Amino acid sequence: MPAVEVNGHPFWVEVAGPEGGRPLLLLCGLGMQLTFWTDPFVALLVGRGFRVVRMDNRDAGLSWGPDEIAPPPIDALERERAAGRIPDVPYRLEEMAADAVGVLDALGIGSAHIAGASMGGMIAQLVAAEHRDRALSLTSIMSNTGHPEVFGSTAAAIAALNKPRPDPLTDREGYLDGTTDFVEAVGSPGYPTDRATRRAFIAADLDRAYRLEGFLRQYAAILGSAPRDRRLAGVRVPAMVIHGGDDQLIPPAGGRATAEAIPGAELLVIPGMGHEIPAALEETIADAIARTAARAR
């Protein structure tokens, strides 16, 4: 089942696990593809009784994106946000949450456990807050509430993110080196991954899809979406918030604020984890998702 239709647009979806398994929708982050959720991680979840749905968000991977709309200048959006205003953008996170619900509709799934990482955590939060009958539980990983006080990255992470990278269409090796440098900079000091493994993963994703303008429109969606604090107060499903204690891109304050905003949420801060899910922690995180799902009625 490579693609489903949502509002007339194709979204790339991959499903694993038995038809009778508990449905679990995984949502990935900014510019990420569904491959962020590795096959071994999916196998761990299937082994815990889930029917796992991975999807490419709009503007990423092999899913649809509004390519006819040029991405707005990010620096202008950041100035608007710093001034306390919510800028106009091509689409917002709320529309991406509606995409996720549309994928469930297309698959004939009435409600599902929802887990998301980084921007995917933001989208997952909105599914649980605004589409309450569709979420059975919520797991928000390395994300935040969008509140200005927990929005910022460390200076080192910003420098790594903003460091120019070559165009992979003209300098593939330079792009792979630069992207690997960034992933290492925001990675997990307590759970190191060798550089060759990281680079091979990035190369495989590059071969699958490269969507620079889609990345920029997704970034604009984050900057153009209002804080979720008040809406998260209305979440009534079991919730787990997982965050890396060494996350520089979205610091741990973002995870703590998310857990504080959701009634009854469990907070799991993992020392040594950065802005990623290293292979050594996949079992821990699969257990946390399963434990949260088990609390659902």
Disulfide bonds with the S-S distance in Angstrom:
none
